[in-house]
Amino acid sequence: MKLRIKYCGGCNPIINRSQVVKEAIDLLRKSTEVEIVENEADVGLIIAGCEVACINQSEFEDQAKKWVIVGGNLVEHRAYPAPQLPEIIVQKILEKANL
């Protein structure tokens, strides 16, 4: 699976974005092959450090077919405990990739 990762600017993070992404990718690689790409991704991951998630998606939305949006402790607008974020993100990516 081709995965695009897009980080916010990090102005007000309440989560460790890079750690969450690292853990999610490690978990994802247990289920499927993962190639990190800049364009033509099967699924994109927007990882914003806070719940505002003010990143301008229109600037890059065509770089992936479908997107999973993380904003602080929210994944797809639903709150989760921080330790569960990597697992939830992987579930959402796999759902969007139809795997």
C-alpha positions as CSV (number, residue, x, y, z in Angstrom):
1,M,0.0,0.0,0.0
2,K,1.2,3.5,-0.8
3,L,0.8,5.9,2.1
4,R,1.1,9.7,2.1
5,I,1.8,11.4,5.4
6,K,1.2,15.1,5.9
7,Y,2.0,16.8,9.1
8,C,0.6,20.1,10.3
9,G,2.9,23.0,11.3
10,G,3.1,21.9,14.9
11,C,2.1,25.2,16.5
12,N,0.1,23.8,19.4
13,P,0.7,20.0,19.7
14,I,-1.0,18.0,22.4
15,I,0.3,14.7,21.0
16,N,3.8,13.6,19.9
17,R,3.0,13.5,16.2
18,S,6.2,11.8,15.1
19,Q,6.0,9.1,17.8
20,V,2.3,8.3,16.9
21,V,3.2,8.0,13.2
22,K,6.2,5.8,13.9
23,E,4.1,3.5,16.1
24,A,1.3,3.4,13.6
25,I,3.6,2.6,10.7
26,D,5.3,-0.2,12.7
27,L,1.9,-1.7,13.4
28,L,0.7,-1.2,9.8
29,R,3.8,-3.1,8.5
30,K,2.7,-6.1,10.5
31,S,-0.4,-6.3,8.3
32,T,0.7,-5.1,4.8
33,E,3.7,-3.7,2.9
34,V,3.9,0.0,3.2
35,E,5.6,2.5,0.9
36,I,5.7,6.1,2.0
37,V,5.1,8.3,-1.1
38,E,4.5,12.0,-1.9
39,N,1.9,11.5,-4.6
40,E,-0.5,8.9,-5.9
41,A,-1.0,7.3,-2.5
42,D,-3.8,4.8,-1.8
43,V,-4.4,6.4,1.6
44,G,-3.1,9.7,3.1
45,L,-2.6,10.4,6.8
46,I,-3.1,14.0,8.0
47,I,-1.4,14.2,11.4
48,A,-2.3,17.4,13.2
49,G,-1.0,17.9,16.8
50,C,-4.1,19.5,18.1
51,E,-7.9,19.2,17.7
52,V,-8.2,22.3,15.6
53,A,-6.3,20.5,12.7
54,C,-6.1,23.8,10.7
55,I,-3.9,22.3,8.0
56,N,-5.2,23.4,4.5
57,Q,-6.1,20.1,2.9
58,S,-6.9,21.6,-0.5
59,E,-3.2,22.2,-1.1
60,F,-2.5,18.4,-1.2
61,E,-5.8,16.5,-1.2
62,D,-5.1,15.1,-4.7
63,Q,-1.9,13.3,-3.4
64,A,-4.0,10.4,-2.0
65,K,-7.2,8.7,-3.0
66,K,-8.6,8.8,0.6
67,W,-7.5,10.4,3.8
68,V,-7.4,9.6,7.5
69,I,-7.5,12.8,9.6
70,V,-5.9,13.0,13.1
71,G,-6.3,16.1,15.1
72,G,-4.7,15.7,18.6
73,N,-6.6,12.9,20.3
74,L,-9.3,12.9,17.6
75,V,-9.2,10.4,14.7
76,E,-11.9,11.0,12.1
77,H,-13.6,13.4,14.6
78,R,-13.8,10.9,17.4
79,A,-11.8,11.1,20.6
80,Y,-9.6,8.3,21.7
81,P,-7.0,8.0,24.6
82,A,-3.6,8.9,23.4
83,P,-2.1,5.4,23.9
84,Q,-4.7,4.0,21.5
85,L,-4.1,6.4,18.7
86,P,-1.6,4.3,16.6
87,E,-3.9,1.2,16.7
88,I,-6.9,3.3,15.8
89,I,-5.1,5.1,13.0
90,V,-4.0,1.7,11.5
91,Q,-7.6,0.4,11.6
92,K,-8.8,3.5,9.8
93,I,-6.0,3.3,7.2
94,L,-6.8,-0.4,6.5
95,E,-10.5,0.4,6.2
96,K,-9.9,3.2,3.7
97,A,-7.5,1.0,1.7
98,N,-10.1,-1.9,1.8
99,L,-7.6,-4.3,3.3
